[in-house]
């Protein structure tokens, strides 16, 4: 299973290399496998050092917020993730667990 965290393109360098920010970590990735053009400020999904696809900024920011919640929960065993916080007025941020019929 692969977990692709949205990364923001900070700078596009020569040889089709981009500097990206992934949850505060800066690194370089190849843009060689991108199916569409990207520019600085765009969000991309990365797999093994290659940007594989572009993601809408709104979706990227929602996903990043969920990853931060999960990281906080993992660091603090007393913190419980409320599934309702993973959903906003537009629908699930990533995934909303199914409700029991008796609820």
Order of alpha helices (4+ residues) and beta strands (2+ residues): beta-beta-beta-beta-beta-alpha-beta-beta
